Amino acid sequence: MGGDISGDGGGPIPREGHDYALWEKRIDALMVLCGEKGLMTVDGLRRVLEDMGPESFETMGYYERWIASVNQNLLEGGVYTTEELGTRMEAVARRGASYGEAAGG
């Protein structure tokens, strides 16, 4: 299953400019850095995106799909484990909404 859902009644594609959020910019930078370090390939990213299926286009945003793909590739590459990711995510959650971008900083 390819990532191209054209012809499936997805509606028009907005062509106006988009002001990217900090987290979106960080995902883009993460993809570039991981590629430069040889931690993942474009083919690996594409494979995971295609494996998500067309429903991901309805339930996830563009950068949400990309970070899911980056994460899966890094897990598969042994960069970190699911347990390590879980521990780190718990630490981030404990910071709450008073940290960084969530607090407007």
Secondary structure as GFF3:
##gff-version 3
##sequence-region A 1 105
A	DSSP	alpha_helix	22	36	.	.	.	ID=ss1
A	DSSP	alpha_helix	42	51	.	.	.	ID=ss2
A	DSSP	alpha_helix	56	59	.	.	.	ID=ss3
A	DSSP	alpha_helix	62	76	.	.	.	ID=ss4
A	DSSP	alpha_helix	82	95	.	.	.	ID=ss5
A	DSSP	three_ten_helix	96	98	.	.	.	ID=ss6
A	DSSP	three_ten_helix	100	103	.	.	.	ID=ss7
###
